[in-house]
Amino acid sequence: MWAPSATSNGNSGPIRIAPTRGAHRLAGVFLDAMRELGTPTNPAYNGEEQTGASITHVNQSGGWRQSAATGYLKPVRHRANLKILTDASVRRIATTGKRATGVEFSRGGRVEVARARGEIILSASAINSPKLLMLSGIGPGSVLARHGIDIVHDNAGVGANLQEHACAHVVGLVNVRTSNLDTGGLPALLHAARFALFGAGQATYVAPAIAFVKTRPELDYPDIQFHFGVYGYDFTPEGVRMLDRPAVTLQPNVNRSRSRGHLEIRSADPDQAPAIHPNMLGDPHDLETLVEGVKYGQRVLRSKAFAPFVVGEHKPGPAVATEEALVDHVRHAASGVFHPCGTCKMGIDAAAVVDPALRVIGVEGLRVIDSSIIPQIPSGNINAISLAIGEKGADLVLKGARAV
Ligand SMILES: Cc1cc2nc3c(=O)[nH]c(=O)nc-3n(C[C@H](O)[C@H](O)[C@H](O)COP(=O)(O)OP(=O)(O)OC[C@H]3O[C@@H](n4cnc5c(N)ncnc54)[C@H](O)[C@@H]3O)c2cc1C
């Protein structure tokens, strides 16, 4: 049984970490199948050795979600030196010359500007931080000129270097009850009751087990991560449609992807979403790795451990019978796992947007502190990393303030 340890996790921070409570029995079968294929069980996968399969560790306390808001904001929200404005949408950073001086935002139909005496910290995500920089005149000169935005600092790196964990889905049909049969009515109520009474069960998780797998033993890091879920769905033109039969999903994604996408604003209107070009499988390495991940997932479904439970493969499915067909399937079916990052890259090279102290290069009084500063997408989900960036960023801001 895993417990937080000082060497790998610590146990005194604002965000509690715990193993998934009341994981579905097929999560244990997933661990057995992984072991059968040579991937060990490793409940300390957030420690020094990442390779292995485990019941997923989640940001929860007693089954309750520990978000950044509950861990960091809620405890300090009454501080006299903190003012939180909700339902406010930032439109751009106001600048005077090369200095950031305020934040323009809309609220209740009115546009206002909050003036900054000190620094402005932009933490609007890997999609919206580069968008707001561009709207503020900080970004690729050609893009800004096209939309009639005055250039404060020309930097082609803003919005570039977009990265994701490209994933595919291996879906098995099974003969035991899964979430597919429990989306409404009494079964959903029973899951809600289990959560209310015990803080456990299917209402507390999406993927009760995960695995970090090397597709080739000589690799020095696991190049695939699996999320294991007790559900199965199809993508349809109308959106996601749950299968009407019990199913499990093994979702391999490429770690440390090499592909790079980009995003850019489509106009100078802050209400317009940016154009996003993920290019997730642009590098052949990522496509090849994902295809190997799918094959590994298929082997898991065909393992001795799963044999008593699996009654068929829904995806990729029997129609995808050749290597060529599988590559084609992955190329068309791949999607992201909600881990966009890298669009305001930290660094000291020409493509960097922020310096190692997270200050926006070329502009004074402005930092970016969020997932957009990640130079290279890591192996593993990036929420904890985003929190660590926030912690480190806060230290850097304090250090800067003390030095003045
Ligand atoms: C559906 C989903 C599931 C995920 N599951 C996991 C998971 O299981 N594990 C994991 O590790 N990671 C997961 N992630 C990823 C993780 O949530 C993100 O990587 C992380 O939140 C990124 O942090 P961030 O601070 O960069 O951006 P965010 O958390 O997105 O914070 C940006 C904030 O800025 C605000 N904002 C943006 N634009 C404006 C504006 N113009 N004006 C005012 N406010 C603005 C947003 O409302 C938001 O509050 C998931 C993401 C999604 C979407």
The ligand as an ORCA input file, in Angstrom:
! r2SCAN-3c Opt
* xyz 0 1
  C     -11.086     18.410    -18.743
  C      -9.672     18.463    -18.195
  C      -9.208     17.426    -17.414
  C      -7.908     17.459    -16.909
  N      -7.478     16.435    -16.098
  C      -6.244     16.477    -15.578
  C      -5.789     15.442    -14.714
  O      -6.512     14.490    -14.414
  N      -4.529     15.535    -14.208
  C      -3.695     16.566    -14.532
  O      -2.559     16.577    -14.056
  N      -4.093     17.553    -15.355
  C      -5.346     17.533    -15.874
  N      -5.758     18.529    -16.711
  C      -4.785     19.588    -17.049
  C      -4.675     20.652    -15.998
  O      -5.949     21.023    -15.520
  C      -3.975     21.877    -16.611
  O      -2.753     21.457    -17.168
  C      -3.714     22.965    -15.595
  O      -4.924     23.401    -15.021
  C      -3.016     24.139    -16.274
  O      -2.888     25.190    -15.352
  P      -2.791     26.680    -15.831
  O      -2.676     27.500    -14.589
  O      -1.775     26.817    -16.886
  O      -4.191     27.013    -16.546
  P      -5.673     26.961    -15.958
  O      -5.784     25.985    -14.852
  O      -6.552     26.783    -17.162
  O      -5.889     28.403    -15.335
  C      -6.070     29.540    -16.145
  C      -7.104     30.421    -15.475
  O      -7.153     31.663    -16.165
  C      -8.498     32.032    -16.358
  N      -8.555     32.863    -17.577
  C      -8.206     32.536    -18.832
  N      -8.372     33.570    -19.661
  C      -8.842     34.588    -18.912
  C      -9.220     35.926    -19.205
  N      -9.157     36.429    -20.438
  N      -9.692     36.685    -18.183
  C      -9.759     36.204    -16.916
  N      -9.406     34.947    -16.580
  C      -8.950     34.148    -17.577
  C      -9.250     30.713    -16.507
  O     -10.617     30.888    -16.190
  C      -8.519     29.861    -15.489
  O      -9.082     29.987    -14.208
  C      -7.063     18.545    -17.207
  C      -7.539     19.610    -17.998
  C      -8.837     19.565    -18.476
  C      -9.351     20.733    -19.315
*
